[in-house]
Amino acid sequence: MKRLLRTLLAAIGVLGLVMVGAVVYVTTFFDPNDLKPRLIEVVREHSGLELSLDGTLSWSFYPRLGVGVQEAEARLPDQADDETPFAAFSHAEVSLAFTPLLRGEIAIDGLTLDDLYLDLERDAQGEGNWEALLERLGERGEQAEAALAPASAGPDPDFGNGLSVALNIASVKVRGGEVRYRDALADRDLLVEDLEINGSNVNPGSAFPLESAFRLTLHEGLDWQEENREPRLVSDITLETRVDLGLSEGRHVLEGLNLKTVNRLAALENEQKLNLQGGPLVVNVGEGSLQLEEGKLDASLSHPSLGEKVMPLSLAFKLDADLNEQSARLRELELTGPDALKLNGNLNLSHLGEAPAYTGQLRLTPLSLRPWLTRLGMMPPMADGQALTDVALTSPVSGDLERFEFAGLTLVLDDATFTGRLAGRFDGGLIAADLQGDRLDLDGYLPPPGAGEASASRWQLPGIRRAHAEDAAGLVPTEWLSTLELDAHLALGQLRLAGLDFQDVDMTLKGSDGRHRLIGFESGFYEGTLAADGALDLRETPARWQLAPKAQRVRLESLLESLGEEPAPLSGRFSGEGELASRGNTLMELRRHLGGRLTTRIDEGAIPEINVSRELCTTAATLQGETLDREWADETRFERIRATLMLEEGEVQSDDLLVTLPGMEVGGKGSLDLVSEQFDLRAAVRLVSAENAPCEVNPRLAKVPLPVRCQGALGGVSAEWCRFDREAFQGTLAGLLRDEASQKAGEEVEKRLEGAVKKLDERLGEKAGGELRDALKGLFN
């Protein structure tokens, strides 16, 4: 852009010098017939342009002395006559004030240029059609000035004292100008139309007022006319300032800068207004530097997502730029806006002409994000109405137009503080993080109970918008994750999720090319530990999941109470581990296809509000025609519960359930369908001889297990799940009688087997039978 600006200034300067030289030549020699060839020759010699003066030359002598040129065109050396000229204008006029001529001075009264046209192009290799012209002007600039303005060199000895030129132009006007810039390298077309420039008292020694206005139109793609595409940007721009040319020092100054733009973007009906004020703006051509002190950019943004009101933003800054190095520094940045927005910092910009990049420091003053997210239509429902009301950050920042990185981030999120590194791409294709935090209550940021899934997950923040463009019914955004590059590590002192508390959490995630891995998850968990690793493979459909969890000595009663079970129906130390796999992207699909193996164990536990030993000992005594008179505890303590769970296509089976209690054992097997949530469990309680047995049992009765069968649905009434298995009990008694009958089995034994339970009922009596049923009900409900 620096070279382009210099080209524009040089082109306008050459045209100005042509006009000034024409006036000097005419007023000195009064030979208009020699003017055309002389101008064409000078322009060709010093710029390489082929000047065509098809129009007439005219001049006037009173009240102003001037010269006018009609229909002039300039072509590059390699341009054909039928091609669009590099530069052209329909009319140019230079007028001299008559009175100063009487004093021997030449004072330019006015310079007017109508319908100026410049045709600039850059090819696919990055070469501009102005490059050769710029080099030629740089080489021949001084000679051109001498040739075009001989009278400005001072008195000529051959013509006496001669005339002196006073370079103070009362009025400079450019009307109806147009500049077109076609960039094949960037595949875009830039058009400046209706260019108006007005200056008064233009001189090289002091500041003079300058006004300009034009319309800027940007089209993406050089084929926009064939495709009939709308412009990406249309901007009406006005400029008011005072200019100090500083030609001798090469130091140009713009004072009182006021630049206003009204912008219309594609697909947006509302106008976006920007206003840049400040000064002085100093451009030092020799040093290739640019400085702006006390700059202020005010924006009025309007968008349907912002509501009916215009959102005002203001950015104050100071700018230092090195045009040769294509670098700049923004100092003392301060972005302010509604709802307590205040962002401070400094930014260093580099590679501005090729691939802009930035480094710096940013600090966001504490504010509430809720009104901002509400204004933008991005506020999801949250369980905690005070979530996101206190957010602040400070960090070094770096990146480019595609990526960003907070290398030393300190982020305050309500009552949590995070430190570390956070990086990513603006399109959401990369997330890299290494963060440490003191605490995080994630439940507060999740939807409250009853909130719909569609609204609960609609976070539309920049960078992760692709994550929510898919069907809300999916558990994870598979399309986004399949292209995401992920490298994240998170360490938390405390984490609350789904009503559960985790301590000293350490988690590492990595992924790319559609495969993401949970490298490790470790956490303190209810006086025990919890760990896991796993993987999510999105390279095929449906997605495949793997998880290998491991829990050690987790305090079960505390866990169950956190899940809402008060009082906890079971206590003890839970341990378990295994490997699970499934496929799909909905909860029902994952249940239906879940498979794997889990080994579980509960040590040193108890079942509150019921004493199994009392129930079984009372039952045994009743069966033996005895009664027990002793005090019992209100709970059942057990040594261990263990089971191996085998999962296949959503069905859970176990055939080695074992519960060890003092003086008894409970064994069983069963199955659970995770889709229908129907289960069927068969268990048997057996009394065993042991030193810590709660009561003495007849050896013959110890051989008889008391069977229980539990059936139903997990969502049903738990009191109706389990019952005494009469058929299994009859079979057990029959087997016992067969063993005792030995050789007398025959028909007599069969008759005894058929009435075994009936005789038992007669022996116990109606009242004792009811006690047995009540005892079984109290044990297994």
RASUL-V266104 format. One line per field, one symbol per residue. burial: I if it has 16 or more other C-alpha atoms within 10 Angstrom, else O. A space follows every 50 residues. Layout:
burial=???
This chain:
burial=OOOOOOIIOIIIOIIIIIIIIIIIIIIOOOOOOOIIOOIIOIIIIIIIII IIIOOOIOIOOOOIIIIIIIIIIIIIOOOOOOOOIIIIIIIIIIIIIIOO IOOOIIIIIIIIIIIIIIIIIIOOOOOIOIOOIIOOIOOOOOOIIOIIII IIOOOOOOOOOIIIIOIIIIIIIIIIIIIIIIIIOOOIIIIIIIIIIIII IIIIOOIIIIIIIIIIIIIIIIOOOOOOOOIOOIIIIIIIIIIIIIOOOO IIIIIIIIIIIIIIIOOOOOIIIIIIIIIIIIIIIOOIIIIIIIIIIIII IIIOOIOOOIIOIIIIIIIIIIIOOIIIIIIOIIIIOOOOIIIIIIIIII OOOOOOIIIIIIIIIIIIIIIIIOIIIIIIIIIOOOIIIIIIIIIIIIII OOIIIIIIIIIIIIOIIIIIIIIIIIOIIIIIIIIIIIIIIOIIIIIOOO OOOOOIIIIIOOOIIIIIOOOIOOOIIIOIIIIIIIIIIIIIIIIOOOOI IIIIIIIIIIIIOIIIIIOOIIIIIIOIIIIIIIIIIIOOOOIIIIIIII IIIIIIIIIIIIOOOOOIOIIIIIIIIIIIIIIIIOOOIIIIIIIIIIII IIIOIIIIOIIIIIIIIIIIIIIOOOOOOOOOOOIIIIOIIIIIIIIIII IIIIIOIIIIIIIIIIIIIIIIIIIOOIIIIIIIIIIIIOOOIIIOIOOO IIOIIIIIIIIIIOOOOOOOIIIIIOOIIIOIIIOIIIOOOOOOIOOOIO OIIOOIIOOOIOOIOOOIIOIIOOIIIOIIO
